[in-house]
């Protein structure tokens, strides 16, 4: 360790100059890492963010001099408060790292810098080390505290700036989309009004026939069942209509938070499996997938819609598979829903996400639907910063895939 006060002052001065020139959050962390290199060696500078409703942290910043594998988005179990040794009350702590994942990276000890810039996030800036260093001198402790304070101020300023730029960009985009949204809304209302006529005509026609009968036997019972079927179709159509109208007028109001997508898939698959005993519904989740920031409720709605579609267009006894994977680029997380159903003709694949589009295939036409479910899925995924596409072939089933970003 360095104990020379003059050297620490020189490092501190350089640090202040660099954070004043930094133009993004990553640059600020690099400046902090460089300053800490004057005291520590063989360390990693990380940011651990508390995962909602889990006794764990997610690593959202990771800097090291060595060319080692990135630990971004890895999960680290929380340590008890009693294990923290106070270096400076409310700001600096020491802790022994009793975590299998960290130990695999030869990280057994850490100094925690308690940040004050968080508003809705809880966590620590972490100096992770291979072994416990010698006792920090008074000069070194004061140096760390000064660096922490100025880093907090600079980072808070940068976060506010980024939020303002993001909000400004969002407002400009919304303004550009207003005219297009108005046109889409007008066309949509005209189209959906036309769609309402078919189930409503069925209800009115069969109701009139029921009025002329004295009981519900024979053909009359069959007519009543058809009324029920038409009413169910209308109910589903109205639900989809309201959701599409909401998209057009205000967009999806996404609430981003730490989300365990594997757990969302598990709950959805098990629920559908219990309600659809005639289908084999299975799911597979890759090892050590990251916790991502997204809207769990909207993501669950997309997964539910895709599984529901797979059941609707697949014969009883067939298999439906849901997979979660992390591509090699580790910039996104991927979810696929594969079925063994009737499939989609090649020339219709580019159209299936269009509003109110339904295949002209007799097989599809016999199955009730509004042509809005996949549109809703696409709108949700786009609002969450992801992408969705389909691979399919007539008679050989379909595979729907959507991706969501793994943001730093």
C-alpha positions, 0 to 999 in steps of 0.5 A: 500500500501507498502511505506517502501523503504527497502521492495520495494528494497527487492522485486525488488532484488527477482524479478531480481533473479526470471526473470533470472531463468525464462525459458518461457514467462509464468514464466516471467509473474508469476515473475512480478505478484509476485513482484506486489503483494508486492504493490497491492492486489486483482488484475489481471495481464493481457496483452491486445493486440490490435485487428486489425481493431477493437476498442478492445483488446484481453486478452492474459495473465491473472494471479490472486491469486483468483480461478476465471474464466479465462479471456483469449481471452476475448475482451475489448473495447478500451478506449479513450486516453483522459481517461488515466492519466499519472503517468510517461510519455510514460510508466505508466498510470492510467485509469478508466475501463468503460467496462461491461465485466471487471466490471462483474469481479469487475475490475473498475480501472487499471494501464497500463505499456506501454511495449517496447518489441512489434514489430508487436503487440500493447497493454498494460500490465495491473494491473486491480484492484477492486478500485482505490488505494491510490496515488502512492508514489515516491518510488512506482512509481520508483519501477514500472518503474524499474520493467517494464524496466527489465521485458521488457528486459527479455521478449524481450530476451525470445521472441527472443529465442522462435522464434529462437527455433521455426525457427530451429524446422521448418527448421529441419522439412522441411528438413525431409519432402523434400524427402517425398514431392519429391515423392508425387510431382512425383506421383501427376503429373502422376495422374493429367496428367491422369485426364486431358485426360478425359476433354481434350478428350471430348473437342477435340471430340466434337470440331471435330463434331462441325466442320462438322456442319454448325449451332448450332441447334438440336444435335449440340447445345447440343454438344456445351453445353457439350463442355462448361461443359467439359471446366469448369471442366478442368478450375476447375481442373487446379486451384486445380492442381496449389494449390496442386502443391504450397503446395508440393513445398513451403507449404501454406504461412500463414499470422497469425493475429487477426481473427474474425472467426464468421465474416468470417463465416457470410460473406461466408454464406451470399454470398453463400445464395445469389447465391444459392436461391434453398438452405437454408443456415444458420449459428450459432455463439456461444456467446463470442467466442474468437478472434484467431490468424490465416490466415483469407483468408485461413480460408475463403477458407476452409469454402467456399470449404466446403459450395460449396461441401455441395451444390454440393452433396445435393438436391435443397431445402435442408438445409446447416448449419454452426456452430461456437462453443468453446469446454469446454476445451477452447483450440480450436475453432470449425467450422462445416458444415452440409448438407442433401446430399447423404452422404459418405459410411463408408468404403470411409470416411478414403480416402476422404481427399486423393489427387485425390480420388473420390467415386466409387458411381454412384451418385458421379461419375455423379457430376463433381469434381477433388478429390482435394478440400478436400485435399486442405482443409486438407492441409490448416487446418494442416498448421494453426495448426488445425484438420479436420474430417468428420462424414457421412452416405450414404443417410443421409448427412455429417458433416465436422468439423475443429478446430483451436487452441486458442493460449495464 
